[in-house]
Amino acid sequence: MAISDWPADERPREKLLARGAESLSDAELLAILLRTGIPGRSALRLARDLLVAFGSLRRLVAADRARFCAHPGLGPARYAELRAAVEIARRQLGEALRAGPTLGSPRATRDYLVARLRDLEHEVFCCLYLDNRHRLIHDEPLFRGTIDGASVHPREIVKQALGWNCAAVIVAHNHPSGVPEPSQADEWITRRIKDALALVDIRLLDHIIVGDGTSVSFAERGMLG
């Protein structure tokens, strides 16, 4: 039976409009994005099959293009639509940070950084530039690859910080292993960044390492010196 033949209050789109998006299951939300199914499977059945095949909604969203498009019923167009939806959500959260409270507390940035970095398969080092009230001015990924002295350049961080006329910086990177414990290289590069920023009177507020849904804050652990 096609979804259009179901009772109105059981159709995902109508259910969302009547009860709100929070009332829908992962499969129902995904079915709305898919819009149509494939021969023999409705959009909702296809969505359920996808969640089983990938293991979870999070793993589906994090799948690379080749794996995503290889699944029956999917392809480049649906991959682009899903990535666009994820990017819209990320940007909305970023706007909320800019309009919201100050980021002097590590907890104020944690959800944003976990959502941004946790599912990446490679290490990414990003910087958040803050004004003198610790409100977000701009954030950007600066370096990609293994985080060590050869890949992270404090000079570039200082250059960008001065360009954004910021008063403070929070740096962050992910551990694709899922374990956010700082390495010796993480501690060493943090000291170098802090010292380089101090030369131009900019504070390093924190270095946050993101793992599999968890994170470690250097500031909370008293590791900034």
N, C-alpha and C positions, 0 to 999 in steps of 0.2 A: 504494500500500500504506500502510495506517495504521501509525503508530508502534507501536501495540500488537501488530502482526503481525511486527515486527522481532525478530531474536534479542535475548535479554535484555541481553547485554553491549554492544549497540549502541544501546539506548534511552537518551536523555540522563539521565533520572532514575535508572535502574538503574546507569548508568555512573558517575554522581556518587556514589551510595551505595557502589559497589564500589571506586572508584579515587580519590575525592575531587574536589571542585569544580575544583581547579586543572587537572585532566586534560581538562576540557571546553573546547570551542571557544566563541567568542562566540555563535555561532548556537545551540549546544546549551544554553548557559546561558539565553539569551533564550527558547528553546522551553519550558524548564521554567516560566518566568514566564508565558508565554502559555497553557500547559496544553493548549489545543485549537487546531486549525487552522480552516480554512474549507472549504467544499465544493471538492474538487479539490486541496487543498493541506494537507499535514500541518502540525503546529505547527512542526516543524523547517524545512520548506520555506518556510513563511510567515516564520520568523525570518531565513532566508537572504535572502529577497526584501527584507525590511525593511532589512537591513544594506546591501544594494546600493542601494536607493532613497535611503537617508539618507546613505550614504557611509562610515559607520563606526558602531560601538557608541556612541562618545562623542557623535556628532552626533544619533543617535537619542535618547539620554538627554537631550540639551540642547534638543531640539525643543520648540517651544511647543505648547500644547494644540490650537490650530486645525490646524496642519500635521500633528501626530500623528494626530488623529482623522479627518483627511481621507483617510488611507490605507486601502484596502480591508482588512477584517479587524480594524481597530482601532476604538476608540471611547472614550467617557469612562471606562468601567469599567477598561479596560486601561491607559489613561493614568494613572488614579489608582493602580493597582497598581504600575506602574513608578515613579511619583514616590515612593510609599511605600517601595519597596525602596531607592531612592537615598537617601532621607532617613534610613532606618535605618542605612545604611552611614556616612553623614556623622555621625550622632549617636554611633555606635560609635567612630568615630575620635576624636570629641571627648572621649568618656569615657576613651579610652586616653591622651589628652594629660593629662587631669586626674589620672589614676592613675599616669602615667609620670614620666619624668625632668623636671627643671626646663627652662624655656624660655629660659634666658639666651642660648643660641646661636641665631642666625637659622635655622640648618639644622633645628633641632628643630621649628619651626613651619611650614616651607616646604610639606611635603606636604599638611598640613591646609588651609592657605590656598589652595594651588593647586586642590585638590579642591573647595573651597567656592566659589571666586570665578571661576575661569578661564572657565567657559562662560556666564556671565551676559551678556546683551545690553546691559545698562546698567551704569553705574558704581555700585558699592556701597562705602561706607566703613565698616569695622568696627573694633571695639576688643576687645583681649584684656586682661583685668584679672588681674594676677598678685599672689601674696602675697610676703612678704619673702624667700622661697626661690625665687622665680620659678616657682612652680607655678600652673597655670591655675585661677582662681576662677570666671570667667564670660567668655563672649564674646557679642557681639551686634552686628548691623548698626545703625549710628546714622544714616547719611545716604545718600541715593540721588540720583543725578544727576551732573552735571558737578562734578568735585572742584575747587573754587576757594574763594576767601575768602567768597563769598556763600552757599555751600551747606554748608560745614563750620564748625561753631561750637565753638571750643575751650572756651567756658564750659560747654557741654553735656557735653563729654568729662570735664572736671574734676568736674562734678556727679555724673556716673555713677561716676567713679573713687572719689570720696569715699563714695558710697552703698554701694559694694562693699568699702569699707575696704581698698583694695589698696595695695601698695607700689610697683608699677611697671605700666606700660602698654606694649603693642605695638599700633600701629595698622597698618591695611592697607587697600588698595583695589585694584581691578582696572582694567585698561585694555582695554576691549572690542576695540580695534584689534589686540590680540595683542602689541603692542610695550610692554614694561614700563619703558622708559627714563623717568626722572623728568622732569617738565616744571618750568618756573620756578614755576608755581603750586603744584606738589607740594612743592618745596623751601620755598617761602614759608609754606605752611600748616603744614609740619612744624616750622619754627622757632617759629611762634605756639603750636602745641600744646605743644611742649617748654617754652617759657617759662611758659605758663599752668600746667602741671602742677608746674613747679619752685616756684611760689609757695606750693603746699600740700605741698611736700616729697615729690612723687611723681615717679619717674624715667620718662622715655620711653626704652625700651630699643631700639626699632627702628620704622621705617616700611617695610613691605614692599609692593612693587607687583607685582601678578600679571598676567602676560600669557598667551600661548597655551602653557601648559605650562612656562613659565619665570617667573622672578621676579627682582626686584632688591631688595637689602637696603641701606637707608641706613647701617646700622651697619657692614656689611662694607665699604662704600665710604668709610667715615670721614666721612659727610655729616651726622652729628648734632652736630658741633661739640664 
